[in-house]
Every structure is written in structure tokens, then in C-alpha cells.
Amino acid sequence: MGCCLLYFIGTGETGIAWLIVLCLIYGAITAAGSAKIGLNYFLKSQLTIHDNDEVLLTFDDGPDEKHTPVVLDVLNKEGIKAVFFLIGKNAEQHPGLVRRIIAEGHVIGNHSYSHAGQLPFFSRKNFQHEIIHCSEVFRNITGLRPRLFRPPFGVTTPRYAKVLSRMDMVSVGWSLRTMDTVMKEASQLAEKVGNSVKGGDIILLHDTRSVTAEALPEIIRQIKGKRLNFASPHLCFEVLYEES
């Protein structure tokens, strides 16, 4: 590819300058594609649900000893089912919460074992080990191996696509990022969701945050106020778990 570019732009100072510019543009596009899951650049992810009268709630990074029970209590009271993308090492520490999530009709998904910041730089072998390790934790606790996977931080790489394809897993992104990890006030978080939500959204929240647990009742009220219903995860995806 580099030789072809040099053929068209030349090898003089101008040609080399253009080559540098093109490389910088390519690098910027690749970086953006890697960091923004919604671009489906390296990995195709499901970003929305098909029913425009419904939204799907999803929660990342749990289970959390303090906040996950509060979230579950609210969802149970409202009769809403959600997808919980759990971190394997957290599930190991709180197996009772994992079993409760399943018992109350929610769905669990794989969010890697460690959620390490270096995960996008892992080799294909090490990344696959992260996914397998996480799924084995869930299998030991619940007997289920999730088919749904959410890339930590929403970052994707070509290695993710190859590993998930080999393991027959589905990547799930989102269409509404609530930014609840940086929000300080529950009212601010609920207002953001209320102003932004639309039918078909997959909503990203975190069951590890006090602001999210506090805001959840008002978030639900805001969504209902837009005459939107809450989708059942069991109807949003073709396959949720591996066959035993």
C-alpha cells in the first residue's frame, strides 16, 4: 500500500509530506474507530433494539456489593428486566448477587474477567483467555455461559473481532451513553436521560455508582413520560447463552 501511495504522490519532499499527512489521517481515523464502539469500525456491535416503542436498560461493571442490590430493588419494583454486563472478578467476589440477577429474570453478559485498562493491547491469546475465564466464572456460579459481550470502555480492536467470531459471541454496544460515571447529581443524570432518550435505544448505565442507583427511579419515570416501554432482553437478542 505504501508503495502504491508513493507511486501516485511521488518521492520528493512534497510527496513525503503528503504521505505523512495521509498516515496521520489514517491514524486518527483508526484511533477514533477503536475508541468509539458506535462506528462499528473493527467490530460490528448491536447498538439498538428493533422496537421503536421500547428501550433496553443495560448496566456495566458489577456486581457491586452496595449499589447492585439497590438497582435490583428498583427494577423489581417496576417490573423491568435489564442486561448486566458483569466483570468476572467482581462476580467471583459476589456470587450471590449474580444468582439474584438471574433469579429475578435479568440477563448477564460477559464484560471480561479483569476489565484491565491494558485490555485493548492484549494479544489475541490473552484476550481470549479473559473472555473464557469470565465465562467460566459465570458457569460455575449459574451454570450459564453468556453469548453477549460488551467491550470494556467501548474500545475495540481487530483482535476482538477475530476472538468473538471464533467463540460465536455477540458484541453489544449502546446508542445512549448516559455518562453516569462522571455525573455528580442524580437529578442531572435523570435529566440527561430524559432529554436524550428515544425509541430503540440501548441505554448504558453502571450498577457500581451511587448516583445511578439514586437516579434510577427518576430515569424510569422520565422514560415512561416519553411513552416508551422497557424491552425484555430475552426478546432483543437471538441467543443469550451457550447451549449446555
C-alpha positions in Angstrom: 0.0 0.0 0.0 2.9 2.4 0.9 4.5 1.7 -2.5 1.3 2.5 -4.3 0.9 5.8 -2.4 4.5 6.8 -3.3 3.8 6.0 -6.9 0.9 8.4 -7.0 2.2 11.2 -4.8 5.9 10.9 -5.7 9.0 10.6 -3.6 10.1 14.2 -3.5 9.7 16.5 -0.4 6.1 17.2 -1.4 5.3 13.5 -1.8 6.8 12.6 1.5 4.8 15.5 3.2 1.6 14.2 1.7 2.5 10.6 2.8 2.9 11.9 6.4 -0.4 13.7 6.2 -2.2 10.6 4.9 -0.6 8.5 7.7 -1.7 11.0 10.3 -5.3 11.0 8.9 -5.3 7.2 8.8 -4.0 7.0 12.4 -6.7 9.5 13.6 -9.5 7.5 11.8 -8.2 4.2 13.3 -7.9 5.7 16.8 -11.4 7.1 16.6 -12.7 3.8 15.2 -11.1 1.9 18.0 -12.4 4.2 20.8 -16.0 4.7 19.6 -17.9 1.5 19.5 -20.8 3.1 17.6 -18.7 3.4 14.5 -18.5 -0.4 14.1 -15.0 0.1 12.7 -13.2 -3.0 13.8 -16.1 -4.9 15.3 -19.8 -4.9 14.5 -21.9 -4.4 17.6 -25.6 -4.3 18.2 -26.3 -0.7 19.1 -30.1 -0.5 19.2 -33.1 -2.7 19.5 -35.7 -3.2 16.8 -38.8 -1.9 18.5 -39.0 1.9 18.4 -41.6 2.0 21.2 -39.1 0.4 23.6 -35.7 0.9 25.2 -33.3 -1.5 26.8 -31.6 -0.9 30.1 -28.0 -2.2 30.5 -25.7 -2.0 33.4 -21.9 -2.4 33.3 -19.1 -3.2 35.7 -21.0 -5.0 38.5 -21.8 -6.8 40.6 -21.3 -4.2 43.3 -22.0 -5.1 46.9 -23.5 -1.8 47.8 -25.2 -0.5 44.7 -26.3 -3.5 42.7 -28.9 -4.6 45.3 -30.4 -1.1 45.2 -30.6 -1.2 41.4 -32.2 -4.7 41.5 -34.8 -3.5 44.1 -35.9 -0.6 41.8 -36.1 -2.8 38.7 -38.0 -5.5 40.6 -40.5 -2.9 41.9 -41.0 -1.5 38.4 -41.2 -5.0 36.8 -38.3 -4.1 34.4 -35.7 -6.6 33.1 -32.2 -5.5 32.1 -28.9 -6.8 30.9 -26.0 -6.8 33.4 -22.6 -6.9 31.8 -20.6 -8.3 34.7 -16.8 -8.3 35.4 -15.6 -11.8 36.1 -13.5 -10.9 39.2 -16.4 -9.0 40.7 -18.7 -11.9 40.1 -16.3 -14.2 41.9 -16.5 -11.9 44.9 -20.3 -11.6 44.9 -21.7 -14.9 43.6 -25.0 -14.4 45.5 -25.7 -11.2 43.5 -25.0 -13.0 40.2 -27.5 -15.6 41.2 -30.0 -13.0 42.3 -29.7 -11.2 38.9 -30.6 -14.4 37.1 -33.3 -15.4 39.6 -35.1 -12.1 39.1 -35.3 -12.6 35.3 -32.4 -10.4 34.1 -29.7 -11.4 31.7 -26.0 -11.5 32.3 -23.3 -10.7 29.8 -19.5 -11.0 29.6 -17.6 -7.8 30.3 -14.1 -9.5 30.6 -12.6 -11.0 33.7 -10.4 -8.1 34.8 -11.7 -5.0 32.9 -8.0 -4.1 32.7 -7.1 -0.7 31.2 -4.5 -2.5 29.1 -7.1 -5.0 27.6 -7.1 -3.4 24.1 -3.3 -4.1 23.9 -3.6 -7.7 25.0 -2.6 -10.4 22.5 -5.3 -12.4 20.8 -4.5 -15.3 23.1 -4.6 -13.3 26.3 -7.8 -11.5 25.3 -9.5 -14.8 24.6 -8.3 -16.1 28.0 -10.0 -13.0 29.6 -13.3 -13.9 27.9 -13.1 -17.6 28.6 -12.1 -17.0 32.3 -15.0 -14.6 32.8 -17.5 -17.1 31.2 -16.2 -19.9 33.4 -16.8 -17.9 36.5 -20.4 -17.4 35.4 -20.8 -21.1 34.5 -19.5 -22.1 38.0 -22.0 -19.8 39.7 -25.1 -20.1 37.5 -24.4 -22.9 35.0 -24.7 -20.4 32.2 -22.1 -19.2 29.7 -23.1 -15.8 28.2 -23.0 -15.2 24.4 -23.3 -11.5 24.9 -20.2 -9.4 25.3 -19.6 -5.7 25.9 -16.1 -4.4 25.2 -14.8 -2.6 28.3 -14.6 1.1 27.8 -16.3 0.7 24.4 -12.9 0.2 22.9 -12.5 -2.4 20.1 -9.6 -3.9 18.1 -9.2 -6.3 15.2 -8.3 -9.0 17.8 -11.7 -8.6 19.4 -13.5 -9.3 16.2 -11.5 -12.4 15.5 -11.9 -13.8 19.0 -15.6 -13.1 19.3 -16.2 -14.6 15.9 -14.3 -17.7 16.8 -16.2 -18.0 20.1 -19.6 -17.3 18.4 -20.3 -14.3 20.7 -22.2 -11.1 20.0 -20.8 -7.7 20.8 -23.4 -5.3 22.4 -22.8 -1.6 22.4 -25.2 1.2 23.1 -27.0 4.2 21.5 -27.3 6.3 24.6 -24.3 6.8 26.8 -25.5 8.4 30.0 -22.1 9.4 31.3 -23.2 8.3 34.7 -19.6 7.6 35.7 -18.8 11.3 35.7 -22.2 12.7 36.8 -22.3 14.1 40.4 -26.0 14.8 40.8 -28.9 12.3 40.4 -31.2 14.9 39.1 -28.6 15.9 36.4 -28.3 12.3 35.3 -32.1 11.7 35.1 -32.5 15.0 33.2 -29.8 14.0 30.7 -31.5 10.6 30.0 -34.9 12.2 29.8 -33.7 14.8 27.2 -31.8 12.3 25.1 -33.7 9.0 25.1 -35.5 7.8 22.1 -37.2 4.6 21.0 -34.9 1.8 20.1 -32.1 3.0 22.4 -29.8 0.6 24.3 -29.0 2.7 27.4 -25.6 2.4 29.1 -25.6 2.7 32.9 -23.4 1.4 35.7 -24.6 -0.5 38.7 -21.5 0.5 40.6 -22.3 4.1 41.0 -24.3 5.7 43.9 -25.6 8.5 41.5 -27.0 5.8 39.2 -28.8 3.9 41.9 -30.2 7.1 43.3 -31.3 8.4 39.9 -32.8 5.2 38.6 -36.4 5.7 39.7 -36.5 9.2 38.1 -34.8 7.8 35.0 -37.5 5.3 34.7 -40.2 7.9 35.2 -38.6 10.1 32.5 -38.6 7.3 30.0 -42.2 6.4 30.8 -43.1 10.0 30.4 -42.0 9.8 26.8 -44.4 6.9 26.3 -41.7 4.4 25.9 -41.7 0.9 27.3 -38.9 -1.3 28.6 -37.9 -4.1 26.4 -37.3 -7.7 27.6 -33.7 -8.7 26.9 -34.9 -12.1 26.1 -36.6 -10.7 23.0 -33.8 -8.4 21.9 -31.2 -11.0 21.1 -31.3 -14.3 19.2 -29.2 -16.3 21.7 -28.3 -15.3 25.2 -26.3 -18.3 26.5 -24.3 -21.2 25.1 -26.2 -24.4 24.9 -25.1 -26.8 27.7 
